[in-house]
């Protein structure tokens, strides 16, 4: 049994697997989620249920959260029934959602006033990385708290980086999302071009995915595209949130990045058509529609 008592908030597509790895490692885990039924796999394995983030924090030394939007982060961390109000002095809040750098800084400042600390530690790697404990984790905050939670991070991720002070984990993750927007375009456009040129798309992809034209996105999401599998490893709705955060930071930094502006527009058009709960790889079908084409997959 591990000494550190953990509170966990958010058991969605990724959070359920991440919390499960900590439970399997022997940590005492107390969980909260808006929909209790989604925590049942953890409860069946010995986790305890709390009726609020605050109650989860009262019996924990550290509280992790991975929720949808910055407003959700603020509510579960700083709200009236938020974790900070239940955490004892010396405790740590660690938000693993993709959120606002400014909010991460504010949570850290409020935590210090309570005699606690806060880390921002967003992740990348999607549902597969979460299940296989191979996430990349970008951590912002005090080095001492980072070192204290490093054994936990190592149970969830394969690559972990302390990026700097409060908010720097979020900044690093947003830079990652800028890259993701670009690689999604390259993967979708190359596959669509191959299809319309009359190539055997599946065979073509096997040739190029191992070379300079390939990418992790092509190797994972590209294969889902071939199967016309648009189930979410990462929701379009959530990617739009991330792109919005990127654009907010660009405005703050007086930085012009046309690629993410275009990605934001295209994904918002998909959201407007009711596709927000699909995976980001569904972009390929919408790109085909721009040319009055249809994506046929690898068939």
C-alpha positions, 0 to 999 in steps of 0.5 A: 500500500502506498502512503500517499492518499489520492483524490481523483476527480473526473472519470471520462475517456482518459481519467478512468484509465489514469485513475485505475493505474494509480489504484492498481499501484496500491494507492488509496483512491477516493473518486468523484465524478458528476455521473457516479455510474462512470466511476463504477469500474474503480469502485469495483476495484476498491476505490471509495466514493465521495459526494463532492470534490471537497469531500474527496479532498478531505481524506486525501493528500493530493487531488488530481482532476481531469475534466472538460473545460476551464470552467469545470476546472475552476468549479472542482478546484476553487468552487464552494464544494471544490477540492481546495476547501477540503485539502489540509495544509501541505496538500497538493492540487494537480489538474491534468485537464487541458486548461488556461495557463492563467487559471493554472496560475490563479489556482496555484496562488490560491493554493498557496494562501491555504498552505497548499500547492498546485500543479498543472499537468495536462497530458497527451496521448489520447485514450490509447496512451491512457489505457497503456500508461504511455501518456506524455505529461507536461507539468507546471509548478514548484519543483518540490511538488513535482518531485513528490508526485513524480511516482504517480506520474510515472504510473500514468505516463511514459514521458514526463517533463517539468516545464517550469512554474505554474501555468507552464504545463498548460503552455507546453500542452497548448504548443502540442495542440498547435502541432496536432492541428497541423499533423491532422491536416497533413494526415487527412489531406495526404490520405484524401489525395491518395484516394482521389488519385486512385491509389490503394490507400491502405497499401500507400499508407503502410509505405509512407508511415515509416518514413519522413512523411509518417507520424504518430497521428498517421499510425494511429488515427490514420488507421482509424480513418481507413476503417471509417472509425470516427469514435472519439479518442479525443472529442472534437468538442474538446479540441475546439476548446483547446484551439480556443485556448491556443488562439487566446494565448496567441492574441496575448502574445501578439502571435499570428498562426494561420494554421490553428485559425483554419483548424478552429474554423473547420472543426467549428463547422463540424460541431455546428453539424452535430459532430462534436462528439466524434473523434478529431479524425472525422476531419477527413470526411469533412475535408472530402465534403469541401470538394463534393467528394466522399471519404471511402476509407481503406476499402 
